[in-house]
Amino acid sequence: MSTSVKHKPAKASELWFSEDKLFVRLIDGREIGVPLEWFPKLRDASAGDLNNWRFIGGGIGIHWEKLDEDISIEGLMN
């Protein structure tokens, strides 16, 4: 007998930056911090462009229109 467990995607509730990192708080309270170096478009962006983002898919991703950058929350966790 096999059992199937539905996987709920991780969803973000907050996003912020330090000088060299991107931080995301998930709706379950976990926090992820990753180097901006992983994302050259973000690393090289102005502060204004960096802070011009929106959550997509109900929080499963982050989108920067002007920078043409999308990051999935699951991708940050792997």
C-alpha positions as a Markdown table, in Angstrom:
| # | Residue | x | y | z |
|---|---|---|---|---|
| 1 | Met | 0.0 | 0.0 | 0.0 |
| 2 | Ser | 1.4 | 3.4 | -0.9 |
| 3 | Thr | 0.5 | 6.6 | 0.9 |
| 4 | Ser | 0.4 | 9.9 | -0.8 |
| 5 | Val | 1.1 | 13.1 | 1.1 |
| 6 | Lys | 0.4 | 16.3 | -0.6 |
| 7 | His | 3.3 | 18.7 | -0.5 |
| 8 | Lys | 2.4 | 22.3 | 0.4 |
| 9 | Pro | 4.8 | 24.8 | -1.2 |
| 10 | Ala | 6.6 | 27.1 | 1.1 |
| 11 | Lys | 5.2 | 30.6 | 1.0 |
| 12 | Ala | 6.9 | 33.9 | 1.9 |
| 13 | Ser | 5.3 | 36.6 | 4.0 |
| 14 | Glu | 8.2 | 39.1 | 4.2 |
| 15 | Leu | 11.3 | 40.0 | 2.3 |
| 16 | Trp | 14.2 | 42.3 | 3.3 |
| 17 | Phe | 17.9 | 42.9 | 2.4 |
| 18 | Ser | 21.2 | 43.5 | 4.2 |
| 19 | Glu | 24.2 | 44.8 | 2.3 |
| 20 | Asp | 25.0 | 41.4 | 0.8 |
| 21 | Lys | 22.0 | 39.1 | 1.6 |
| 22 | Leu | 18.4 | 38.5 | 0.7 |
| 23 | Phe | 16.2 | 37.4 | 3.6 |
| 24 | Val | 12.8 | 35.8 | 3.4 |
| 25 | Arg | 10.4 | 35.0 | 6.2 |
| 26 | Leu | 8.0 | 32.2 | 5.5 |
| 27 | Ile | 4.4 | 32.1 | 6.6 |
| 28 | Asp | 5.4 | 29.3 | 9.1 |
| 29 | Gly | 7.9 | 31.6 | 10.8 |
| 30 | Arg | 11.1 | 30.1 | 9.2 |
| 31 | Glu | 13.7 | 32.6 | 7.8 |
| 32 | Ile | 16.0 | 32.1 | 4.9 |
| 33 | Gly | 19.0 | 34.2 | 4.2 |
| 34 | Val | 21.0 | 33.8 | 0.9 |
| 35 | Pro | 23.9 | 35.8 | -0.5 |
| 36 | Leu | 23.0 | 38.3 | -3.2 |
| 37 | Glu | 26.1 | 37.0 | -5.0 |
| 38 | Trp | 23.9 | 34.1 | -6.1 |
| 39 | Phe | 21.7 | 36.5 | -8.1 |
| 40 | Pro | 23.9 | 38.9 | -10.2 |
| 41 | Lys | 20.9 | 40.9 | -11.3 |
| 42 | Leu | 20.0 | 41.6 | -7.7 |
| 43 | Arg | 23.6 | 42.0 | -6.6 |
| 44 | Asp | 24.1 | 44.7 | -9.2 |
| 45 | Ala | 20.8 | 46.5 | -8.8 |
| 46 | Ser | 20.2 | 49.9 | -7.3 |
| 47 | Ala | 18.5 | 50.0 | -3.9 |
| 48 | Gly | 15.4 | 51.4 | -5.6 |
| 49 | Asp | 15.2 | 48.6 | -8.1 |
| 50 | Leu | 16.1 | 46.0 | -5.5 |
| 51 | Asn | 13.2 | 47.1 | -3.3 |
| 52 | Asn | 10.7 | 47.2 | -6.2 |
| 53 | Trp | 9.5 | 43.6 | -6.0 |
| 54 | Arg | 6.3 | 41.7 | -5.4 |
| 55 | Phe | 5.3 | 38.2 | -4.3 |
| 56 | Ile | 3.8 | 36.0 | -7.0 |
| 57 | Gly | 1.7 | 32.9 | -6.7 |
| 58 | Gly | 0.5 | 33.8 | -3.3 |
| 59 | Gly | 4.0 | 33.9 | -1.9 |
| 60 | Ile | 5.6 | 30.9 | -3.7 |
| 61 | Gly | 7.9 | 33.3 | -5.6 |
| 62 | Ile | 9.3 | 36.8 | -5.8 |
| 63 | His | 9.3 | 39.0 | -9.0 |
| 64 | Trp | 11.3 | 42.1 | -9.9 |
| 65 | Glu | 9.7 | 43.5 | -13.0 |
| 66 | Lys | 12.4 | 46.1 | -14.0 |
| 67 | Leu | 15.2 | 43.6 | -13.3 |
| 68 | Asp | 13.4 | 40.8 | -15.2 |
| 69 | Glu | 14.1 | 38.4 | -12.2 |
| 70 | Asp | 12.0 | 35.7 | -10.6 |
| 71 | Ile | 13.0 | 33.6 | -7.7 |
| 72 | Ser | 11.1 | 30.7 | -6.2 |
| 73 | Ile | 10.9 | 30.2 | -2.5 |
| 74 | Glu | 11.5 | 26.4 | -3.0 |
| 75 | Gly | 14.6 | 27.2 | -5.0 |
| 76 | Leu | 16.0 | 29.2 | -2.1 |
| 77 | Met | 15.4 | 26.3 | 0.2 |
| 78 | Asn | 17.4 | 23.8 | -1.9 |
